[in-house]
Amino acid sequence: MLSASVHLAGVADAPTVPSATVLTVDRPAAAPLVGASVPGPAPVRDGRAVPELDGCRGVEATTFSAEACLDQLTRASSAGVERFAATLDADGDDAAALVAAVGEQVPPEDAAAWWSDLGDDRRTVLAHAVPGVVGNLEGVPYSVRDTANRQFLRDATTAVAGRIGSDAEQPEDPRRLAMLEQVRATLDGATHDVPFAGTADRHLVALDTVLPGRAAVTVGDLDTADDVSVLVPGMLFTVSDQLVDWTNTAGALHDEQATWATLLGRSGPGPVPTVAVVAWMGYQTPDLTNFYDLGLAQRGAAHLEGALEGLDAARADDEPRVSVMAHSYGSTTATIALSSGRVAVDSLVLLGSPGSVVPDAGDLAVRGTDVYAAAGSFDPVAGSGFFGADPATAAFGAVVLHMGGGSDTVTGRALAGALGHNDYFRAGTESMRSLALIGLGHGVLVDGRAGDPGRDGPEAPVLTVVRPQDVYFRD
C-alpha cells in the first residue's frame, strides 16, 4: 500500500547524511579560479597575515556573526575573496554550511538589501569566487542564482569525479556524482523529447550538493513571472531519482498554465500573464523507514518557509501571485509551513494528503482562503488522516476538486480522470486543468465541492488498513 507514494521511480536507498562541516578545517588550496589571477599573499600587519574574511569561518561557533561575514564579503579585497574561496572544498560541504549559518541569522529581505547595495564589480567577484553561497542565498535575484549554481554544479562535479578511482575517493562519491549528473541532465534539456516535459527555459535556483541533496529548478522566469506555482513533493522523492521527472512535471504544468493564460487573456485588458513553475525538492523526503513521524516534514517546512520568504524578498517591488501545490507527505509539510505565521501564499492545493496538522483551512495563511484539496477514488493515502485532519472532508473547509474527468466546460476537450495517488499531475487530466487555473487565480472555473467548516466529517480510516473503496465516494 505504501508503494503508492512512489512516483514513477522505485524506492531509493535510504540516504546517509554526512556529518556537519566546520569551515575551519585545513584543506589543500584549491586551483585558482578560471579566468582569475592567482591570489597574492595575504596582507601583513605587524609581521602577521591579516585574515580578511575570518568572520566567515567557524560557522558552528556561538560567536559566528552572519552580518560580520556579509560585511567582510562586501569590503575584502578581490584577492582576499579568492583566497577565502580557495579554502572551501569544491564539492560543496563548506558552502552549504555557510549558507545555512547566514540564513539562520539574516532574513531574506536583509540579504536582498545587502546584494542590492553591492556594486556590479563586487557582485561579479562574489558570484565567481563563492558560487555555492551566492547561488543559494535567499533574496538574491534568481538569474544570478542560476548562473552561480550552474558554476557550483560544474565545480562540484569536477571535484567529486576527480576523486573517484584515486586514493582520495570517499565512500559516498559514486552516489554523490550520480546525483550531480541528474541535476545536469535536468538542466541540459535531455528530457525535452519526453512528451509533456515543457518547452520553457529551466533555471537552477537552489542546489545543495551534500547527500541526499536538495535542489529547485524553475521552468519559466522566476524574476519576472506574474504567476508562480511551487510544487512540493512527497515521500520517496530524491534529487538522484526524481528531479528529472519532477521538473518535467513542472514543465507540463507551465505549458498548461501558459495556454490558459493566453486563452483567458484574450478577453481582458493588458498583456497575457507570464508564469513560472518551481520544481522544488528543497527538503529530504522520507522513505519506507522514516515516513511515520513529522520530523522530516518539520525540517522541510522550515526550508519551504525560507524559499517563500526569499521569493517575497527578491520580488518585493513586483510581487507575483504565488500558489503552493503539494503532494502526499509534501501536503503535510506545506500545512506546517503555512500555519507557522511566517509566510502566506495566494492559493494552496493539497493533493493526496495523509493529513493536515491544523483542523481547518482557515488556520492556514492563504490570502482569501483559496484552499483546495484533491483525493482520487483509488488513492489509498488520501483520506487516511495519518498526520491529522483530512483536507478532503467538508469540515476542513477547502474546495474539494472533482477528479473524475469529463468534458472541459470552456474548451470542450475531453479530460481524463485522476484517480490514483500519482495521477494528479498527469497531463490531460481534469486535475492538471484545475491546477493550471488555480495557479492563475481562476479557481472559480474549476469543478469542485465547496467546504462546510464546522460540519462533522467521516471518521478517518487508518493508513495501514485503508482500501480504495473506502474513499471511492469522493468522486
Rosetta blueprint (number, residue, H / E / L):
1 M L
2 L H
3 S H
4 A H
5 S H
6 V L
7 H L
8 L L
9 A L
10 G L
11 V L
12 A L
13 D L
14 A L
15 P L
16 T L
17 V L
18 P L
19 S L
20 A L
21 T L
22 V L
23 L L
24 T L
25 V L
26 D L
27 R L
28 P L
29 A L
30 A L
31 A L
32 P L
33 L L
34 V L
35 G L
36 A L
37 S L
38 V L
39 P L
40 G L
41 P L
42 A L
43 P L
44 V E
45 R E
46 D L
47 G L
48 R E
49 A E
50 V L
51 P L
52 E L
53 L L
54 D H
55 G H
56 C H
57 R L
58 G L
59 V L
60 E L
61 A L
62 T L
63 T L
64 F L
65 S L
66 A H
67 E H
68 A H
69 C H
70 L H
71 D H
72 Q H
73 L H
74 T H
75 R H
76 A L
77 S L
78 S H
79 A H
80 G H
81 V H
82 E H
83 R H
84 F H
85 A H
86 A H
87 T L
88 L L
89 D L
90 A L
91 D L
92 G L
93 D H
94 D H
95 A H
96 A H
97 A H
98 L H
99 V H
100 A H
101 A H
102 V H
103 G H
104 E H
105 Q H
106 V L
107 P L
108 P H
109 E H
110 D H
111 A H
112 A H
113 A H
114 W H
115 W H
116 S H
117 D H
118 L L
119 G L
120 D H
121 D H
122 R H
123 R H
124 T H
125 V H
126 L H
127 A H
128 H H
129 A H
130 V L
131 P H
132 G H
133 V H
134 V H
135 G L
136 N L
137 L L
138 E L
139 G L
140 V L
141 P L
142 Y H
143 S H
144 V H
145 R H
146 D H
147 T H
148 A H
149 N H
150 R H
151 Q H
152 F H
153 L H
154 R H
155 D H
156 A H
157 T H
158 T H
159 A H
160 V H
161 A H
162 G H
163 R H
164 I L
165 G L
166 S L
167 D L
168 A L
169 E L
170 Q L
171 P L
172 E L
173 D H
174 P H
175 R H
176 R H
177 L H
178 A H
179 M H
180 L H
181 E H
182 Q H
183 V H
184 R H
185 A H
186 T H
187 L H
188 D L
189 G L
190 A L
191 T L
192 H L
193 D L
194 V L
195 P L
196 F L
197 A L
198 G L
199 T L
200 A L
201 D L
202 R E
203 H E
204 L E
205 V E
206 A E
207 L E
208 D E
209 T L
210 V L
211 L L
212 P L
213 G L
214 R E
215 A E
216 A E
217 V E
218 T E
219 V E
220 G L
221 D L
222 L L
223 D L
224 T L
225 A L
226 D L
227 D E
228 V E
229 S E
230 V E
231 L E
232 V E
233 P L
234 G L
235 M L
236 L L
237 F L
238 T L
239 V H
240 S H
241 D H
242 Q H
243 L H
244 V H
245 D H
246 W H
247 T H
248 N H
249 T H
250 A H
251 G H
252 A H
253 L H
254 H H
255 D H
256 E H
257 Q H
258 A H
259 T H
260 W H
261 A H
262 T H
263 L H
264 L H
265 G H
266 R L
267 S L
268 G L
269 P L
270 G L
271 P L
272 V L
273 P L
274 T L
275 V E
276 A E
277 V E
278 V E
279 A E
280 W E
281 M E
282 G L
283 Y L
284 Q L
285 T L
286 P L
287 D L
288 L L
289 T L
290 N L
291 F L
292 Y L
293 D L
294 L L
295 G H
296 L H
297 A H
298 Q H
299 R H
300 G H
301 A H
302 A H
303 H H
304 L H
305 E H
306 G H
307 A H
308 L H
309 E H
310 G H
311 L H
312 D H
313 A H
314 A H
315 R L
316 A L
317 D L
318 D L
319 E L
320 P L
321 R E
322 V E
323 S E
324 V E
325 M E
326 A E
327 H E
328 S L
329 Y H
330 G H
331 S H
332 T H
333 T H
334 A H
335 T H
336 I H
337 A H
338 L L
339 S L
340 S L
341 G L
342 R L
343 V L
344 A L
345 V E
346 D L
347 S E
348 L E
349 V E
350 L E
351 L E
352 G L
353 S L
354 P L
355 G L
356 S E
357 V L
358 V L
359 P L
360 D L
361 A H
362 G H
363 D H
364 L L
365 A L
366 V E
367 R H
368 G H
369 T H
370 D L
371 V E
372 Y E
373 A E
374 A E
375 A L
376 G L
377 S L
378 F L
379 D L
380 P L
381 V L
382 A L
383 G L
384 S L
385 G L
386 F L
387 F L
388 G L
389 A E
390 D L
391 P L
392 A L
393 T L
394 A H
395 A H
396 F H
397 G L
398 A L
399 V E
400 V E
401 L E
402 H L
403 M L
404 G L
405 G L
406 G E
407 S E
408 D L
409 T L
410 V L
411 T L
412 G L
413 R L
414 A E
415 L E
416 A E
417 G L
418 A L
419 L L
420 G L
421 H L
422 N L
423 D L
424 Y L
425 F L
426 R L
427 A L
428 G L
429 T E
430 E H
431 S H
432 M H
433 R H
434 S H
435 L H
436 A H
437 L H
438 I H
439 G H
440 L L
441 G L
442 H L
443 G H
444 V H
445 L H
446 V L
447 D L
448 G E
449 R E
450 A L
451 G L
452 D L
453 P L
454 G L
455 R L
456 D L
457 G L
458 P L
459 E L
460 A L
461 P L
462 V L
463 L L
464 T L
465 V L
466 V L
467 R L
468 P H
469 Q H
470 D H
471 V L
472 Y H
473 F H
474 R H
475 D L
